[in-house]
Amino acid sequence: MLRSRHVTQSIFCLLVFAAVYPLVTALSYLMQGAAGNWPIWQRHLVVVPVVVLAMVFVIIPAIQALLNRLNNDGRPPEPCNQSREY
């Protein structure tokens, strides 16, 4: 099933939001309990790298794999033909 680029980007954004929001909320609560007397910029100095690492290495690749599977109807992508005829 082919979707327009705008629809695909919107779905991607919603999925990223759905994954990141609970992560940020949970980490904020954990940091509030563990370091409640720290200034907010110090708490965020700990939370932000964790969120970025989770996004780059877990969340974004998982969402891209999901969207690729949905776009290909569950089929793996076809290998490209590398033979060239001149």
Buried (B, 14 or more C-beta within 10 A) or exposed (E): EEEEEEEBEEBBEEBBEEBBEEBBEEBBEBBEEEEEEBEEEEBBEBBEEBBEEBBEEEBBEEBEEEBEEEBEEEEEEEEEEEEEEE
